Amino acid sequence: MTMTIPAFPDGGLIPVKFSQSAEGAAPGEGTSPAISWANPPAGTQSFVLHMHDLDMARNRTTEDQAHWVVWNIPATATGLPEGVPRGSQLSDGSYQISATGPVYRGPGAGATGPLHHYMFELFALDTKLDVPPTADAFETRANVLKAMQGHVLGKAVYGGLFRRPK
């Protein structure tokens, strides 16, 4: 299984447009980039997309900022469009959550310090998950990741770097 994000190369700089620093972005939000994938494993019943900041997870004793989790993406999907709208349940029946709420939380690493490493992980599952969204993004993410155990058929990873403009 492969995943691509046309807005930036794997391992490259994430454009400001897709960050919390974008002009007009609500606090802690931003515009989600278009994401596409191909060649899922046979037997895929749903997908989970998990975006997180590796540097926050490494440098803290608590969880990272729960940037974005989208689960129960239909097996027929080949991607997500740019600008996924705010809302717990999307039009395709999938759910989303982040530390900001039911919305994509763009990168927001400070203008000083090193670039942060943001990972987009796509999991192909052999089932749909029976995990309702809760008001707590960290609890919901933990529930999704736990429910995935034993059901992952394949995984694709795509990375990007970001630091707020000075």
C-alpha positions as CSV (number, residue, x, y, z in Angstrom):
1,M,0.0,0.0,0.0
2,T,1.3,3.4,-0.9
3,M,0.3,6.9,0.3
4,T,1.0,10.3,-1.3
5,I,0.3,13.9,-0.3
6,P,0.6,16.0,-3.5
7,A,1.2,19.3,-1.6
8,F,4.7,18.2,-0.4
9,P,7.2,15.4,-0.9
10,D,7.6,12.6,1.6
11,G,10.1,14.0,4.2
12,G,9.7,17.6,2.9
13,L,8.4,20.8,4.3
14,I,4.7,21.1,4.9
15,P,3.4,24.3,3.3
16,V,2.1,27.0,5.7
17,K,-1.3,26.6,4.1
18,F,-1.8,23.3,5.9
19,S,-0.7,24.6,9.3
20,Q,-2.1,26.4,12.3
21,S,-0.2,29.5,11.0
22,A,-2.2,29.7,7.7
23,E,-3.9,33.0,7.1
24,G,-7.5,32.8,8.3
25,A,-7.0,29.5,10.2
26,A,-9.0,29.1,13.3
27,P,-6.8,28.7,16.4
28,G,-5.4,25.2,16.4
29,E,-6.8,24.2,13.1
30,G,-5.7,24.7,9.4
31,T,-6.6,23.2,6.1
32,S,-6.0,19.5,5.7
33,P,-4.0,18.4,2.7
34,A,-5.3,16.1,0.0
35,I,-4.1,12.6,0.7
36,S,-4.3,9.7,-1.7
37,W,-3.5,6.0,-1.4
38,A,-3.4,2.9,-3.7
39,N,-2.9,-0.8,-3.6
40,P,-4.6,-1.7,-0.2
41,P,-4.2,-5.3,0.9
42,A,-6.9,-7.8,0.0
43,G,-9.6,-8.0,2.6
44,T,-9.4,-4.4,3.6
45,Q,-12.7,-3.3,5.3
46,S,-11.8,0.2,6.4
47,F,-8.9,2.6,6.9
48,V,-7.6,4.7,9.8
49,L,-5.5,7.8,9.3
50,H,-3.4,9.0,12.2
51,M,-1.4,12.2,12.1
52,H,1.0,13.0,15.0
53,D,4.1,15.1,15.9
54,L,6.9,12.7,16.7
55,D,8.9,15.4,18.4
56,M,6.1,16.3,20.9
57,A,5.8,12.6,21.7
58,R,9.6,12.2,22.2
59,N,10.0,15.4,24.3
60,R,7.1,15.0,26.7
61,T,5.9,12.5,29.3
62,T,2.4,12.9,28.0
63,E,0.8,12.3,24.6
64,D,1.5,14.5,21.6
65,Q,-1.1,17.0,20.4
66,A,-3.4,14.4,18.7
67,H,-3.3,16.3,15.4
68,W,-5.7,14.1,13.5
69,V,-7.3,10.7,13.7
70,V,-9.9,9.7,11.0
71,W,-11.3,6.2,11.4
72,N,-13.8,3.9,9.6
73,I,-12.8,5.4,6.2
74,P,-14.6,3.1,3.7
75,A,-12.6,0.4,2.1
76,T,-13.6,1.8,-1.3
77,A,-11.9,5.2,-0.6
78,T,-8.7,6.1,-2.4
79,G,-8.0,9.2,-0.4
80,L,-9.2,12.3,1.5
81,P,-9.8,15.6,-0.2
82,E,-8.1,18.9,0.7
83,G,-10.0,20.8,3.3
84,V,-11.9,18.0,5.1
85,P,-14.7,19.9,6.9
86,R,-15.2,20.2,10.6
87,G,-17.6,17.7,12.1
88,S,-17.4,14.4,14.1
89,Q,-18.9,12.3,11.3
90,L,-17.9,12.9,7.7
91,S,-20.2,12.4,4.7
92,D,-18.6,9.0,4.0
93,G,-19.5,7.7,7.5
94,S,-16.0,8.0,8.9
95,Y,-15.2,9.9,12.1
96,Q,-12.5,12.4,12.9
97,I,-11.0,14.0,16.0
98,S,-8.1,16.1,17.2
99,A,-7.0,17.9,20.3
100,T,-8.9,20.9,18.8
101,G,-12.1,19.0,18.3
102,P,-13.7,17.2,15.4
103,V,-11.4,18.8,12.9
104,Y,-7.9,18.6,11.4
105,R,-5.2,20.2,13.7
106,G,-2.4,21.4,11.4
107,P,1.2,21.5,12.4
108,G,2.1,24.2,14.9
109,A,5.7,23.8,16.0
110,G,7.2,27.0,17.3
111,A,9.2,29.5,15.2
112,T,12.2,28.9,17.4
113,G,13.8,25.5,17.8
114,P,14.1,22.6,15.4
115,L,11.7,21.5,12.7
116,H,9.2,19.0,13.9
117,H,8.5,15.7,12.3
118,Y,4.8,15.1,11.5
119,M,3.8,11.6,10.5
120,F,0.7,10.6,8.5
121,E,0.1,6.9,9.1
122,L,-2.5,5.0,7.1
123,F,-3.7,1.6,8.3
124,A,-5.7,-0.8,6.3
125,L,-7.9,-2.9,8.6
126,D,-9.9,-6.1,8.2
127,T,-12.9,-4.6,10.0
128,K,-14.7,-1.4,10.8
129,L,-14.1,-0.2,14.3
130,D,-16.9,0.1,16.9
131,V,-15.4,3.2,18.5
132,P,-17.7,6.2,19.0
133,P,-16.1,9.7,19.2
134,T,-15.9,11.2,22.7
135,A,-15.3,14.7,23.9
136,D,-11.7,13.7,24.8
137,A,-9.5,13.4,21.8
138,F,-6.8,11.5,23.7
139,E,-9.2,9.0,25.0
140,T,-10.8,8.5,21.6
141,R,-7.4,8.1,19.9
142,A,-6.4,5.5,22.5
143,N,-9.7,3.7,22.0
144,V,-9.1,3.7,18.2
145,L,-5.5,2.5,18.4
146,K,-6.5,-0.3,20.9
147,A,-9.4,-1.4,18.7
148,M,-7.1,-1.7,15.7
149,Q,-4.9,-4.3,17.5
150,G,-5.0,-7.6,15.6
151,H,-6.8,-6.1,12.6
152,V,-4.0,-4.3,10.7
153,L,-3.5,-5.7,7.2
154,G,-1.1,-3.0,6.0
155,K,0.4,0.3,6.7
156,A,1.7,3.3,4.8
157,V,3.6,6.2,6.3
158,Y,4.3,9.7,4.9
159,G,6.3,12.4,6.7
160,G,6.5,16.1,6.7
161,L,8.5,18.8,8.5
162,F,7.2,22.1,9.9
163,R,8.2,25.1,12.0
164,R,6.2,28.3,12.2
165,P,7.5,31.1,10.1
166,K,9.4,33.8,12.0
